């Protein structure tokens, strides 16, 4: 009796490496290009962009209208020779922690118009850049401390799907003075909403959301606001003294559902935009009588005409 032993050998093919960039055009513009200058451009297939860039400084590095679903770890790491880095309209869905490790830019990092759904801790931490643009994505979740230890002065999170504000997002971004949250799905401004280490009269834009409630302590740790917009929301009321102790240069609460306020506008030397609300005429008259004493100037031309004030 013979027994045939069959040995099946399976040879695993080498794993395909995770490449961030596949046949992607990268351009590098000089700082002061002449009219006939052609910017440096190269097609790259790589997981790390830095070795494929010119050794000289770039004014703007751009990868636009490509197909890059994931920015893997180290994809953009060690880039320090540019003012701007633009990765726009690239179909980016995910960014791994470490993708921007050791990045230092003089002006701005833009990931506008992609399909990014979340920002994880470790993606932007320690990145040195004044302006971060994440507009026109699908961002619905941001990790606690996702922006810690950045040199941010301005962040653009407008036109996303954020349902809430986390007070810990900007706790360790001491230079931040401009925050843009327009066109999200935010329903509430919580207590101590913007916990920055140092507030230097920031500009905060929360317009075009679904905000129904602003905590009475939302800005309790804020001494000054250059600009605060809650326009185009669903506010029917504001807590009394919600701006107590806060100096606001410009407050915009226009285009809401407010019928009456007593002491809820910004104080003297401020400008209050309050038009396009269904104001009670008696209440509006009372607010007008306090203009320049209790409140700053009140801008509500249409409402004043309607109420013959």
Secondary structure in CASP SS format (residue, H / E / C, confidence):
PFRMAT SS
TARGET T0000
AUTHOR 0000-0000-0000
METHOD secondary structure of the structure
MODEL  1
X C 1.00
X C 1.00
X C 1.00
X C 1.00
X C 1.00
X C 1.00
X C 1.00
X C 1.00
X C 1.00
X C 1.00
X C 1.00
X C 1.00
X C 1.00
X C 1.00
X C 1.00
X C 1.00
X C 1.00
X C 1.00
X C 1.00
X C 1.00
X E 1.00
X E 1.00
X E 1.00
X E 1.00
X E 1.00
X E 1.00
X E 1.00
X E 1.00
X E 1.00
X C 1.00
X C 1.00
X C 1.00
X C 1.00
X C 1.00
X C 1.00
X C 1.00
X C 1.00
X C 1.00
X C 1.00
X E 1.00
X E 1.00
X E 1.00
X E 1.00
X E 1.00
X E 1.00
X E 1.00
X C 1.00
X C 1.00
X C 1.00
X H 1.00
X H 1.00
X H 1.00
X C 1.00
X C 1.00
X C 1.00
X C 1.00
X C 1.00
X E 1.00
X E 1.00
X E 1.00
X E 1.00
X E 1.00
X E 1.00
X E 1.00
X C 1.00
X C 1.00
X C 1.00
X C 1.00
X C 1.00
X E 1.00
X E 1.00
X C 1.00
X C 1.00
X C 1.00
X C 1.00
X C 1.00
X C 1.00
X C 1.00
X C 1.00
X C 1.00
X C 1.00
X E 1.00
X E 1.00
X E 1.00
X E 1.00
X E 1.00
X E 1.00
X E 1.00
X C 1.00
X C 1.00
X C 1.00
X C 1.00
X C 1.00
X E 1.00
X E 1.00
X C 1.00
X C 1.00
X C 1.00
X C 1.00
X C 1.00
X C 1.00
X C 1.00
X C 1.00
X E 1.00
X E 1.00
X E 1.00
X E 1.00
X E 1.00
X E 1.00
X E 1.00
X C 1.00
X C 1.00
X C 1.00
X C 1.00
X C 1.00
X C 1.00
X C 1.00
X E 1.00
X E 1.00
X C 1.00
X C 1.00
X C 1.00
X C 1.00
X C 1.00
X C 1.00
X C 1.00
X C 1.00
X E 1.00
X C 1.00
X C 1.00
X E 1.00
X E 1.00
X E 1.00
X C 1.00
X C 1.00
X C 1.00
X C 1.00
X C 1.00
X C 1.00
X C 1.00
X E 1.00
X E 1.00
X C 1.00
X C 1.00
X C 1.00
X C 1.00
X C 1.00
X C 1.00
X C 1.00
X C 1.00
X C 1.00
X C 1.00
X C 1.00
X E 1.00
X E 1.00
X E 1.00
X C 1.00
X C 1.00
X C 1.00
X C 1.00
X C 1.00
X C 1.00
X C 1.00
X C 1.00
X C 1.00
X C 1.00
X C 1.00
X C 1.00
X C 1.00
X C 1.00
X C 1.00
X C 1.00
X C 1.00
X C 1.00
X C 1.00
X C 1.00
X C 1.00
X E 1.00
X E 1.00
X E 1.00
X C 1.00
X C 1.00
X C 1.00
X C 1.00
X C 1.00
X C 1.00
X C 1.00
X E 1.00
X E 1.00
X C 1.00
X C 1.00
X C 1.00
X C 1.00
X C 1.00
X C 1.00
X C 1.00
X C 1.00
X C 1.00
X C 1.00
X C 1.00
X C 1.00
X E 1.00
X E 1.00
X E 1.00
X E 1.00
X C 1.00
X C 1.00
X C 1.00
X C 1.00
X C 1.00
X C 1.00
X C 1.00
X E 1.00
X E 1.00
X C 1.00
X C 1.00
X C 1.00
X C 1.00
X C 1.00
X C 1.00
X C 1.00
X C 1.00
X C 1.00
X E 1.00
X E 1.00
X E 1.00
X E 1.00
X E 1.00
X E 1.00
X C 1.00
X C 1.00
X C 1.00
X C 1.00
X C 1.00
X C 1.00
X C 1.00
X C 1.00
X C 1.00
X C 1.00
X C 1.00
X C 1.00
X C 1.00
X C 1.00
X C 1.00
X C 1.00
X C 1.00
X E 1.00
X E 1.00
X E 1.00
X E 1.00
X E 1.00
X E 1.00
X C 1.00
X C 1.00
X C 1.00
X C 1.00
X C 1.00
X C 1.00
X C 1.00
X C 1.00
X C 1.00
X C 1.00
X C 1.00
X C 1.00
X C 1.00
X C 1.00
X C 1.00
X C 1.00
X C 1.00
X C 1.00
X E 1.00
X E 1.00
X E 1.00
X C 1.00
X C 1.00
X C 1.00
X C 1.00
X C 1.00
X C 1.00
X C 1.00
X H 1.00
X H 1.00
X H 1.00
X H 1.00
X H 1.00
X H 1.00
X H 1.00
X H 1.00
X H 1.00
X C 1.00
X E 1.00
X C 1.00
X C 1.00
X C 1.00
X E 1.00
X C 1.00
X E 1.00
X E 1.00
X E 1.00
X C 1.00
X H 1.00
X H 1.00
X H 1.00
X H 1.00
X H 1.00
X H 1.00
X C 1.00
X C 1.00
X C 1.00
END
